[in-house]
Amino acid sequence: MSAKGQRDDAGTEIGDG
């Protein structure tokens, strides 16, 4: 999960976002 600006189903920013 290193996609830039991607969020999980909870809305938490993951990766470099």
Backbone as XML, in Angstrom:
<?xml version="1.0"?>
<chain id="A" units="angstrom">
  <residue number="1" name="MET">
    <atom name="N" x="0.826" y="-1.208" z="0.000"/>
    <atom name="CA" x="0.000" y="0.000" z="0.000"/>
    <atom name="C" x="0.861" y="1.259" z="0.000"/>
  </residue>
  <residue number="2" name="SER">
    <atom name="N" x="1.498" y="1.516" z="-1.115"/>
    <atom name="CA" x="2.332" y="2.708" z="-1.210"/>
    <atom name="C" x="1.748" y="3.706" z="-2.200"/>
  </residue>
  <residue number="3" name="ALA">
    <atom name="N" x="0.489" y="3.498" z="-2.545"/>
    <atom name="CA" x="-0.152" y="4.392" z="-3.514"/>
    <atom name="C" x="-0.291" y="5.786" z="-2.924"/>
  </residue>
  <residue number="4" name="LYS">
    <atom name="N" x="0.099" y="6.770" z="-3.710"/>
    <atom name="CA" x="0.149" y="8.140" z="-3.216"/>
    <atom name="C" x="-1.254" y="8.711" z="-3.016"/>
  </residue>
  <residue number="5" name="GLY">
    <atom name="N" x="-1.550" y="9.111" z="-1.794"/>
    <atom name="CA" x="-2.832" y="9.732" z="-1.503"/>
    <atom name="C" x="-3.993" y="8.749" z="-1.400"/>
  </residue>
  <residue number="6" name="GLN">
    <atom name="N" x="-3.699" y="7.464" z="-1.418"/>
    <atom name="CA" x="-4.770" y="6.476" z="-1.319"/>
    <atom name="C" x="-5.267" y="6.362" z="0.120"/>
  </residue>
  <residue number="7" name="ARG">
    <atom name="N" x="-6.569" y="6.151" z="0.270"/>
    <atom name="CA" x="-7.144" y="6.014" z="1.608"/>
    <atom name="C" x="-7.825" y="4.659" z="1.744"/>
  </residue>
  <residue number="8" name="ASP">
    <atom name="N" x="-7.776" y="4.120" z="2.952"/>
    <atom name="CA" x="-8.477" y="2.865" z="3.172"/>
    <atom name="C" x="-9.962" y="3.127" z="3.422"/>
  </residue>
  <residue number="9" name="ASP">
    <atom name="N" x="-10.722" y="2.083" z="3.704"/>
    <atom name="CA" x="-12.169" y="2.223" z="3.843"/>
    <atom name="C" x="-12.574" y="3.068" z="5.057"/>
  </residue>
  <residue number="10" name="ALA">
    <atom name="N" x="-11.633" y="3.281" z="5.970"/>
    <atom name="CA" x="-11.906" y="4.104" z="7.141"/>
    <atom name="C" x="-11.585" y="5.577" z="6.876"/>
  </residue>
  <residue number="11" name="GLY">
    <atom name="N" x="-10.990" y="5.855" z="5.714"/>
    <atom name="CA" x="-10.664" y="7.225" z="5.347"/>
    <atom name="C" x="-9.282" y="7.653" z="5.808"/>
  </residue>
  <residue number="12" name="THR">
    <atom name="N" x="-8.502" y="6.723" z="6.313"/>
    <atom name="CA" x="-7.159" y="7.038" z="6.785"/>
    <atom name="C" x="-6.182" y="7.108" z="5.609"/>
  </residue>
  <residue number="13" name="GLU">
    <atom name="N" x="-5.380" y="8.156" z="5.571"/>
    <atom name="CA" x="-4.407" y="8.293" z="4.488"/>
    <atom name="C" x="-3.267" y="7.293" z="4.688"/>
  </residue>
  <residue number="14" name="ILE">
    <atom name="N" x="-2.970" y="6.563" z="3.619"/>
    <atom name="CA" x="-1.900" y="5.587" z="3.676"/>
    <atom name="C" x="-0.882" y="5.866" z="2.586"/>
  </residue>
  <residue number="15" name="GLY">
    <atom name="N" x="0.322" y="5.397" z="2.760"/>
    <atom name="CA" x="1.376" y="5.646" z="1.776"/>
    <atom name="C" x="1.904" y="7.067" z="1.905"/>
  </residue>
  <residue number="16" name="ASP">
    <atom name="N" x="2.183" y="7.707" z="0.756"/>
    <atom name="CA" x="2.769" y="9.042" z="0.751"/>
    <atom name="C" x="1.711" y="10.142" z="0.735"/>
  </residue>
  <residue number="17" name="GLY">
    <atom name="N" x="0.467" y="9.728" z="0.834"/>
    <atom name="CA" x="-0.603" y="10.698" z="0.757"/>
    <atom name="C" x="-0.540" y="11.658" z="1.925"/>
  </residue>
</chain>
